Amino acid sequence: MRSLLRAPLFTLTVLFTLALGIGANTAIFTVVNAVLLRPLPYPEPEQLVSIGSKSPRRMGTEVGPVSYPDFEDFRKRSQSFQGMALFQGERVAFQTNSGEVVSLIAKVTSASLFDVLRVPMALGRGFQAKDDEAGKGQKVVLSHAAWQRLFAGASDIVGRAVVMNGRPWTVSGVLPPSFQFPFEADQAEIWMPMGLQRINPDGSKAWTEERGSHSSFVVGRLKSGVQAATGSAELENIAAALAKEYPETNTAFSAAALPLADDVVKDVRPALLVLFGAVACVLLIACANVANLSLVRAAGQRRELAIRAALGAGRKTLIRGMLFESIVLAIAGGLAGLVLARLGTTALLSLVPDSVPRAAEIGVDWTALLFTLGVSLVTGIGFGLAPAWQASRVDVNDALKDGGRGVSGGRHQARLRHLLVGAQIVASLVLLVGAGLMLRSFDRLLRQDPGYDLKRLATFRLNLPDTDFPKSEQVAEFTGRLLESLRARPEIEAATTTQAIPLSGSNSRTDVDIEGQEKPKGSRPAETVRVVSDDYFKALGLTVQGREFGRTETFTSPQVALVNQSFVRRYFPAGNALGKRIQPGMSAGDGEPPWREIVGVVPDVRQSNLSKEPEPEMYLSHAQLPWGFFGVMLRARNDPRSAINAAKQELARLKSDVPMFRVVTMDAYVERAAASRKFNGLLLGVFSGVALLLTAVGVYGVIAHTVALRRGEIGVRLALGATSGNILSMVLRQALILTSIAVAIGLVTALAATRLIGSLLYGVSALDPMTFAVVAVSIFAVAVLASLIPAVRAARTQPVEVLRAD
């Protein structure tokens, strides 16, 4: 340690380098650990599975939502499960103690959910089986955060009456503060049982009775010793039996069970593993850099090591001493890295997109401490072993000679230093190529034309309580009055409703029959459906072939539909869709869904996802299919905020107890759609920048040390007539040869490595030649700049001074 204190520049440089490498690794490890590695925060989490339906008609996810009747059959017929629970998301209008109505995130669930997850209540109790019975279950469970925020943590909350969606409810329990539902970033504040969902106020069939309504998600707990594959096979058999019993709704559906921990993170796992691999490369580059510094320092200690060897120190003793020095440095660097990791984790939390599950669990804990300690020890041994081995191979006689300093062993050390710097260049090039591809992908996504005008668009959502709007006609009438009042405001150019705001991630699919192309119900294709009101296409700036929905569309008027061009190409290859009829599997009431005449064709636009090509879509009139849960889109004449303020005033005038929620501009949805790619590209860019900086330092160190060792040779060359330009080109040539070999290896490595991130890219090939070329040129430029200072210093060598010193 005294030796390290006598070399403060070396010590501080090594500590800073290691702090960067270890700190970055620890920060990313906290994310990977919380999201991918840490068990779910429930007792015996390995028994928990996600249960869903499988269908060749479904796009994207491996398993999807199920219908309530299918869930009941799964639960009753299965033998592999201790229990199952169903849930779906909702928004509720909650009346606070002051009389203000606020919108809360809610979950409607079967009574068994908290038993399946084995979550004890902090206060009161959860739901009981009778709460699932039709017309019953007016109990609610509060999240700990909602209890604190809405009721100031009142100890008498259990049994207290509250008003929600215009109905009286009773608080039955409060969840513990540690409870986190793993499926979304926005945690539910209110939990409600299924009972009231099983009846419709207007007397029509509830969605819980519709076997074809796939809108809910299911979590199950396997019996002890039963594997997820066994449970999944049993569900497949049950689904096959249901397909025979209910061919009209179940023919095209199977079922599966996935380990819950895997299902939760399936969308983010590839990106996180890529980031973890990238930050591990940064650590390897840091280790190579420190190893090079240690080799340079060891070269300066050759005489000291020779004296120790002459006094009887064996090779093991010399290696042990230098290795211990490396471990001390690594642990000190690890402690500094831990401080950087805490700061880095805070920064990461501000950047983590909503799509990352379990984000609330991210933080530096004892696992991160152990990880840092382990990385520090491995790093200390890793960067210290090779220099210690090389330095211990000291020739005592040669090292103690006057002229032997800096000569003996130099060839071996030079070869090792070149190898380490070459490895740094290879790793940096791979990282830079990956970062370049991700950033280009992010740029392409932002530049992607969705096909509609996003300027001056503001959105919000409403949920009309069925207590005030029990019939579909009432929903349609209120929606019409709201739109007319909004369109009358001077701040608003156009106003419309839609059940799925573009790029919000909320989309619906339903089966469809084409007149003249009818298929059995179980085998009908499923396509995206959007329920919108008149002026929807005007708000988006789209021109419709035929006609749009108009004021003439009512609940009782002839049923109509619009389709997009992709729909026409798939189902009407001759191109004559206008006037044809389709039968989407949606109805405003009981009975067979009506046939609808196609009255307009809409251009293909990207409403589901900016990175996916448009798919066939159907548009139905909100006036003919009135849902109480919908979004409102406003095109402002100037500032979208003024349009929102006008909408708040009109809504307060028409229905003050219906709160607005998710009040954002369309720009926010665009940013959210690109958030994950932005996050990945930003982090890879930061890691690549650090790697490039460390590589530049490594190249500089090697060239500078080589120049120092060849100082005598350079003096002789100059004395024999070599010019400063000859010396400058000689030094730069050495750097360029080293860089060229490393870049060639790096390009081949990058060609193989970038295939791993192909699924994370959009609009850019994993073998994009432009990115590879720019990165290669950048690496060469950095190498030249890093070599320039020692090269100029060598060119300015005075041969008389060198030869006199020798």
GIJO-V229766 format. One line per field, one symbol per residue. ss: DSSP state (2 for helix, 1 for strand, 0 for the rest). phi: phi as a letter, one per 20 degrees, with the letter a starting at -180 (. if undefined). burial: I if it has 24 or more other ideal C-beta (glycine too) atoms within 12 Angstrom, else O. A space follows every 10 residues. Layout:
ss: ???
phi: ???
burial: ???
//
This chain:
ss: 0222200222 2222222222 2222222222 2222222000 0000222111 1111000000 0001010222 2222222000 1111111111 1111100000 1111111110 0022222000 1111000022 2200000011 1102222222 2000000000 1111001111 1111100000 0000000001 1110222200 0000002220 0000011111 1100000222 2222222222 2222202222 0001111112 2222200022 2222222222 2222222222 2222222222 0222222222 0000222222 2222222222 2222222222 2222222222 2000000022 2000022222 2222222222 2222222222 2200022222 0000000002 2222222222 2222222222 2222222222 2222222000 0000001111 1110000000 0222222222 2222222000 0111111100 0000000111 1111000000 2220011111 1100022222 0000110000 0000000001 1111222222 2000000000 1111000000 0000011111 1100000000 0000001111 1000000011 1111110002 2222222222 2222000000 1111122222 2220222222 2222222222 2222222222 2222222220 2222222220 0002222222 2222222222 2222222222 2222222222 0000000022 2222222222 2222222222 2222200022 222220
phi: .fffffcfff ffffffffff ffffffffff ffffedeffg fcglffeece dbecbfeedn ffccfcefff gffgffefde dfacbdbbeb ccedeffenf dcecfccebf fegffffldf ffbmceedgf fefgndnedc deffffgffe clmgfeffnf ecdblmdecc fdacfffefc efebfeffdc dcefgffecd genfffffde feeeccdccc dffgneefff ffffffffff fffffcffdd geddbbcdgg ffffdfedgg ffffffffff ffffffffff ffffffffff egffffffff eofeffffff fffffffgff ffffffffff ffffffffff dffffeflff efrfcfffff fffffffffg ffeeffffff ffeeegfffe ffeefndfmf ffffffffff fgffffffff ffffffffff ffffffefff obeefleccb cccffffecf dgffffffff ffffffffff fdebcbcbfc fgmendcccb fbddgncgcg gfdffdcfcc ecdfmffffe mdddenbefc fffcfdfgfc bdceffffff dcgfndefnf cccfecbfbf nfgffcefdb cdffcedebf edfgdgcddd effecfdedb dddcdffceg ffffffffff fffebfedee blebefgfff fffdffffff ffffffffff fffffffffg fffffffffe gfffffgffe ofefffffff ffffffffff ffffffffff gfffffdgfe ecmcffdgff ffffffffff ffffffefff fffffefeff ffffff
burial: OOOIOOIOOI IOIIIIIIII IIIIIIIIII IIIIIIIIOI IIOOIOIIII IIIIIOIIOO OOIIIIIIII IIIIIOOIOI IIIIIIIIII IIIIIOOOOO IIIIIIIIII IIIIIIIIIO IIIIOIIOOO IIOOOOIIII IIIIIIIOOI IOOOOOIIOI OIIIIIIOII IIIIIIOOII IIIOIIIIII IIIIIIIIOI IOOOOIIIOI IIIIIIIIII IIOOOIOIOO IIOIIIOIIO OIIOOOOIII IIIIIIIIII IIIIIIIIIO IIIIIIIIII IIIIIIIIII IIIIIIIIII IIIIIIOIIO OOOOOOOIIO IIIOIIIIII IIIIIIIIOI IIOIIOOIIO IIIIIIIIII IIIIOOOIIO IIIOIIIIII IIIIIIIIII IIIIOIOOIO OOOOIIIIII OIIIOIIIII IIIIIIIIII IIIIIIIIII IIOIIIOIOI IIOIOIIIII IIIIIIIIIO OIOOIIOIII OIIOIIIOIO IIIIIIIIII IIIIIIIIII IIIIOOOOOO IIOIIIIIII IIIIIIIIII IIOIOIIIIO OOIIIOOOII IIIIIIIIOI IIOOOOIOOI IIIIIIIIOO OOIIOIIIII IIIIIIIIII IOOIIIIIII IIIIIIIIII IIIIIIOOOI OOIIOIIIOI IOOIIOIIII IIIIIIOIII OIIIIIIIII IIIIIIIIII IIIIIIIIII IIIIIIIIII IIIIIOIIOO OOOOOOIIOI IIOIIIOIIO IIIOIIIOII IOIIOIIOOI IIIIOIOIOO IIOOIIOIII OIIIIIIIII IOIIIOIOIO OIOOOO
//
